[in-house]
Amino acid sequence: MSNIIKVGGLKLLFICASLGWILLGSGCESKTEEEVQPEVVSVPAEEMIAIPWNEGWSPAISVTPGIPFELRGSDEIAYDLSGDTDYLCVEIEGRLESIGKAGTSRKAGEIVYWTPLCGEPSADLAEIETSWVTLVRKQEGYPTGLVLVGISPERENGNGGSTFKANIIASLAFPQQDGAYQDISDEDLRGLEAEYKK
C-alpha cells in the first residue's frame, strides 16, 4: 500500500514539476517576445544633415535646382532615404537624376535636392501640400539616427506660384548599448515617423 502511495506521489510530483517548467517556459517566452522599444535621444539635425539654402524655394526665383540636403558624417556613414522620393534628385555628371534611378541609399558627403520638377512627369507645384522625406543614418548596416523633414508651401510669390521651405520635424539618434548597435527594425522606424507626423 505504501509503495502505491509512493509511486502515485512521485507521478503527481513529476506532473507538477512538468507543469511548473511549462508555465515558467511560457512566462519567459512571453517576456522575450514583448516589444523592446529602441532607446532614442534628440540630437541637433546638423549632426546628420545641413540645409545650406532654405529661404523659400521656387523654380522661378531660386538659385539652386531644389532645396539641398547635405548628408553629413564620416566615410563609413550612409543614409537611406524614403518618403516622397519622386521629388529627390542627385547631381550626376552635371545632370539631375532622380534617386529612384540613382538609388535611395546615399553616402555622407553627398547632396540631395528636393524638387518636384525631378520626377517623370514633374509634379504640379500647386497640388503639393506637405511633402515628407525621411533620412535614416546607418553605420555598419545598423540604423543610428533618423531625420524627418516636412516640406510645405510657405507663401505665394509674385509669379503666382508657391515657395517651399523644409522644416526639421524630428532629429533622433539611437545610441549604442553596451558597446553594440541597437537592433532597430523598419517597423520601429515607421512607428517613430508616425509619432512625429501626428
N, C-alpha and C positions, 0 to 999 in steps of 0.2 A: 504493500500500500504506500509506504513512504517512498519507494522507488518511482511509483507512478506520479506522486506529487512532485518529486524532484524533476522528473522528465517534463511534466506539464509546466512546472515553474520555469525550467530552462527554455522551453518553447516560448512561453509568454515573455520572458526576458529578452530572448532573441528577436521576437516580433516587435517589442517596444523599442529595442535598440535600433532595429532596422528602420522603423517609422521615424525615430529621432534623427537618424542620419539623412533620411529622405527629406524631412522637414528642414533640417539645417542646411542641406544642399540647396533646396529650392529657395530658402531665405537668402543665402549667399548669392545665388544666381540672380535673383531679382535685384539685389543691390548692385551687382556689377553691370546689369542691363539698364540701370537708371541712367538718364542722360546726364552727362557731366558737362556743365556749362564751361565754355572756354574763359580763361582769365583775360580780361580786356582792360586796357588803360587808354585814356585820351592822350594824344600827343599833338604837337604842332604839325599842321599839314606840311609845312616846309621841310620836314624830315623826309617826306616821300615825294611830294610834287611842288613845283612852283608854277605860278601862272604869271609870266613876266608882262603880259599885256592883257588887261581885263577891264578896259574903260567903257565897255559897251560896244560889242562887235556888230557890224553890219557890212555886207558886201559893198555897199555904196560908199561908205566913209572910212573904212578901216584899212590900216597899212599892213595887216597880217592876213594870211589866207583863211584864218579862223581864230578861235580862242586857243592859244597854245598851252599845252600841259607839258612841262619839262619834268621828265621822270628822274628822280634823284636817287643816289646811292652808289655803292662801290660796284666793281665789275661783276661780282657774283650775284648781284640782285637782279631779278626780273619782275615784270608786272604782267598780270593777266587782266585784260580789260573786258568789261561786259556792260550790258545796258543797251543804250541806243548806239550800237557800234556802226550803224549805217551812216552816222554823222561824224565818224572818226577817220582821220587820214594821217598818213605819214608821207614825208617827202622822200622820194626815191629817184635819184638821178635827175633832180631838178623838177620833177613832176609830183603832184599829189596823187597818192594811191590809197584807195580805201583799205582799211585794215582787215576788212572782210576778205580781201585778196592777199594782202601782205602778211596777215597773221595777227591774232589778237594778243599774243604773248610778245611783249616788247622788253628791251633791256634798259637798265638805268643809263641815263645819259641821252636817250633819245627824246625827241619832241614829237608829240602827237597833237594834231589840230582837231578841234571840234568845229565842224562846218556842215550845215545842211546841204551845201552845194556839192558835197563829195559823193553822195550816193548815186546810184543809177536806177531810175531817174532821180534828179535832185529834188529835195523836199520843197514844198510851198511854205515859205517863211511865215506867212500869215496864219497857217494852221498849227504851228508849234506852240504849245502852252508851256509845258515843262519837259525838259529832256534830262534823263538820268544817265550818269556814267559812273561805274564802279571800277576802282583800281585796286587789285589785291597784290600786295608786295609779297614776293616769295624768295626764300633763301634755302638753298639745298632742297628745293621742291616743296618746302613747308610754308604755309601762309604765316607771315609775321606782321602784317599790317593791312589796313583797309582804309581807303579814302572814298567817300561817297560825295559826288558832285551833282548839284542840281543847276540846270541852265534854263533861265526863263527870259522872256521878253521884258525889257526894262521900261521902254518908253517909245513913243512914236517920234521918228526923226523927220526932218524937213522934207524928205523924199516920200513920205507916207509909209515907210516900212519900219519894222521893229528893229531895235538893237537888243543884243543878248548879252547877259552877264553871267559868269559862273560863280556859284556860291558853294563853299565847302560846307556840307551838311554834317559830316562826321569824319574824324581822322583818328583812327584807332590802331593801337599796336597790340600784338599778342606776345608778351614776354616769355622767355624760356622758363621752364620749371625744372629745378634740379639739374640745370645744365643741358636740358633737352628741349627741342622744339615741341610745341603743343600739337596734338593731332586734331586739326580743325577740319571738319567736313564741309563740303559745298552747302549742305543743308544748314550748318551753323552760320555760314556766311550769308546765306539768303535770309535767315532769321534776323541777323543783325541789321541787314539792309532794311527789312520790313519794319523793324522797330523805329529806325530813324526816318522812314518815309511817312510815318503816321502824321 
